Amino acid sequence: MSDIGARLDRIHSVGGCLLRLAYAGFAGLYLLGCAVSVLGELGTLWLVAVAAVANGAAISGRRFAGWTFAAVSLSALTTLYGGLAGVPELGQPSLFAEIGGLLIVLARTVWRTDRQRLVPTSVMIGAAIMTTPLRYSPLAALLFTAPLGVTVAIALGIGLYLRAVDARRSRALAAARRDERLELARDLHDFVAHHVTGIVVQAQAARFTAGSGAAHSPEQLDAMLGGIEKAGTEALTSMRRMVGLLRDAQHVDAPDGEARGDGGAATRPVGDLARLRELVDGFTHPPAALTLAPDLGTLPPEVATSAHRVVQEALTNVRKHAADAATVQVTLVRVGHDVEVAVRDDGRGRGRRLPSGGFGLTGLSERVGALGGRLRAGPRPDGGWEVVAVLPVPDGRAAADR
């Protein structure tokens, strides 16, 4: 998982915990007041306990299913007892807290529960809420069932809306990952074609020279065969990666991740270091500078293309979200056998903020992860923002360049 996704998950988790604590404090104070007002009355204290269980289910975490079953069962049994025994004390103020907790449980159930259990669980919770007026009398049930039905419908609507938002975001994330994988697979297709063409040309040259009777030294033959071997190895590596990416993009368990045909669209031009220079030189608002390490050497095509893609997305984000930046520094350096691509700016996030689809960095994380690398994006300690990708280079290529 990328640092970006982990950071967002932590933010959402902290926000959810704070919201639960706030609700728990409010509900706890209310139920405490209800309990103090009826000290010594076991029947009404039981109602407070049932309301406490319902609100505990509303804020529960990993054991949500167990809390839900306990809350709904206690509420239904209490309603059944009240309706049969005709005990008027079963209509205390704690009932409002109980119904409120059950409504939250209903919304959370519709939001998070899997499809197999969604309908029966929702019906059970809704029935427990709408039958609570039976604790008073059949007349109360006749008067208050309709208003409670409205609140149940609102809770269902909230749960369905949150469920739809999650589903839409999941589809968008899957589409971003799929498109990035297919784009990289198209690039790798070009690399394979290039390497195979080189193999064919060198093999034809070897046959031609052999047929002409020209003598070759062992060193010349070794160099020629070494070139064929190198091109073949790189072609096989790119082919394996391409097949793996296509298989992941067409995962059978994710209908939203199925590959879409592009109708024979032209292959996107492959980015290399020359194109990277053009990209950085053309970025003038704010001005960007490119620094290439002297020992960078020749990079594999997929690494060079991914480096170009990282810089392109990072510069786009600078233009969208850091218009106040004075400088942007783009660097490519060796870190062991890996290549580190970094884009750093000194902006404070002020100025124009253009709309964004929100999945550019997600796609980058997927591309970098597919190559076995890692991506980090976040604020710099001394101000500004940075996007840093570490791309692994095969040991053989790294050794050859050095």
NORJO-V196910 format. One record per residue. N is the residue number from 0. SS is DSSP state (A for helix, B for strand, O for the rest). NEAR is the number of other ideal C-beta (glycine too) atoms within 12 Angstrom. Layout:
BEGIN
n;ss;near
N;SS;NEAR
N;SS;NEAR
END
This chain:
BEGIN
n;ss;near
0;O;16
1;O;29
2;A;25
3;A;33
4;A;24
5;A;18
6;A;18
7;A;22
8;A;15
9;A;15
10;A;14
11;A;16
12;A;15
13;A;14
14;A;14
15;A;18
16;A;16
17;A;15
18;A;17
19;A;25
20;A;15
21;A;15
22;A;24
23;A;26
24;A;16
25;A;20
26;A;32
27;A;24
28;A;16
29;A;27
30;A;35
31;A;22
32;A;20
33;A;30
34;A;26
35;A;17
36;A;18
37;O;23
38;O;13
39;O;10
40;O;19
41;A;15
42;A;23
43;A;30
44;A;24
45;A;29
46;A;39
47;A;37
48;A;27
49;A;40
50;A;39
51;A;31
52;A;34
53;A;43
54;A;38
55;A;32
56;A;41
57;A;37
58;A;32
59;O;28
60;O;18
61;O;8
62;O;14
63;A;25
64;A;22
65;A;17
66;A;29
67;A;37
68;A;25
69;A;26
70;A;44
71;A;37
72;A;22
73;A;30
74;A;46
75;A;29
76;A;22
77;A;38
78;A;34
79;A;20
80;A;21
81;A;33
82;A;23
83;A;13
84;A;16
85;O;16
86;O;24
87;A;15
88;A;24
89;A;38
90;O;28
91;O;33
92;O;23
93;A;40
94;A;36
95;A;27
96;A;38
97;A;44
98;A;39
99;A;31
100;A;44
101;A;47
102;A;39
103;A;38
104;A;43
105;A;43
106;A;33
107;A;35
108;A;43
109;A;35
110;A;27
111;A;26
112;O;26
113;O;14
114;A;14
115;A;8
116;A;19
117;A;22
118;A;16
119;A;18
120;A;31
121;A;33
122;A;19
123;A;27
124;A;43
125;A;35
126;A;24
127;A;40
128;A;43
129;A;31
130;O;31
131;A;46
132;A;28
133;A;34
134;A;38
135;O;25
136;O;18
137;A;16
138;A;11
139;A;25
140;A;23
141;A;15
142;A;14
143;A;26
144;A;23
145;A;15
146;A;19
147;A;32
148;A;21
149;A;17
150;A;26
151;A;34
152;A;22
153;A;21
154;A;33
155;A;29
156;A;19
157;A;22
158;A;30
159;A;23
160;A;17
161;A;21
162;A;25
163;A;16
164;A;15
165;A;18
166;A;19
167;A;15
168;A;21
169;A;20
170;A;20
171;A;22
172;A;29
173;A;30
174;A;27
175;A;29
176;A;35
177;A;34
178;A;31
179;A;38
180;A;37
181;A;34
182;A;37
183;A;41
184;A;36
185;A;29
186;A;36
187;A;39
188;A;28
189;A;27
190;A;35
191;A;30
192;A;23
193;A;24
194;A;31
195;A;22
196;A;18
197;A;24
198;A;26
199;A;18
200;A;18
201;A;26
202;A;21
203;A;16
204;A;23
205;A;24
206;A;15
207;A;15
208;A;18
209;A;16
210;A;10
211;A;11
212;O;8
213;O;14
214;O;10
215;O;18
216;O;11
217;A;11
218;A;10
219;A;18
220;A;19
221;A;14
222;A;17
223;A;27
224;A;20
225;A;19
226;A;22
227;A;27
228;A;20
229;A;24
230;A;28
231;A;23
232;A;23
233;A;33
234;A;29
235;A;21
236;A;29
237;A;35
238;A;23
239;A;20
240;A;33
241;A;31
242;A;19
243;A;22
244;A;33
245;A;25
246;A;20
247;A;28
248;A;32
249;O;23
250;O;19
251;O;11
252;O;10
253;O;18
254;A;15
255;A;23
256;A;28
257;O;21
258;O;26
259;O;16
260;O;9
261;O;14
262;O;6
263;O;6
264;O;11
265;O;9
266;O;21
267;O;23
268;O;18
269;O;31
270;O;32
271;O;28
272;A;29
273;A;17
274;A;23
275;A;37
276;A;23
277;A;18
278;A;29
279;A;33
280;A;17
281;O;17
282;O;29
283;B;15
284;O;21
285;O;24
286;B;20
287;B;34
288;B;22
289;B;31
290;B;22
291;B;26
292;O;20
293;O;11
294;O;18
295;O;29
296;O;23
297;O;20
298;O;38
299;O;39
300;A;36
301;A;45
302;A;49
303;A;33
304;A;40
305;A;45
306;A;49
307;A;40
308;A;43
309;A;45
310;A;45
311;A;35
312;A;36
313;A;41
314;A;38
315;A;26
316;A;33
317;A;42
318;A;28
319;A;26
320;A;30
321;O;36
322;O;21
323;O;23
324;O;34
325;O;20
326;B;22
327;B;37
328;B;32
329;B;37
330;B;30
331;B;38
332;B;25
333;B;26
334;B;23
335;O;16
336;O;26
337;B;29
338;B;41
339;B;34
340;B;52
341;B;33
342;B;48
343;B;35
344;B;39
345;O;25
346;O;30
347;O;18
348;O;21
349;O;14
350;O;19
351;O;16
352;O;16
353;O;14
354;O;8
355;O;15
356;O;19
357;O;17
358;O;25
359;A;30
360;A;39
361;A;33
362;A;35
363;A;45
364;A;35
365;A;38
366;A;46
367;A;41
368;A;30
369;A;38
370;O;41
371;O;23
372;O;31
373;B;28
374;B;41
375;B;31
376;B;35
377;B;20
378;B;22
379;O;23
380;O;9
381;O;11
382;O;19
383;O;28
384;B;33
385;B;33
386;B;44
387;B;36
388;B;43
389;B;31
390;B;42
391;B;27
392;O;37
393;O;28
394;A;15
395;A;17
396;A;28
397;A;24
398;A;12
399;A;18
400;A;21
401;O;16
END
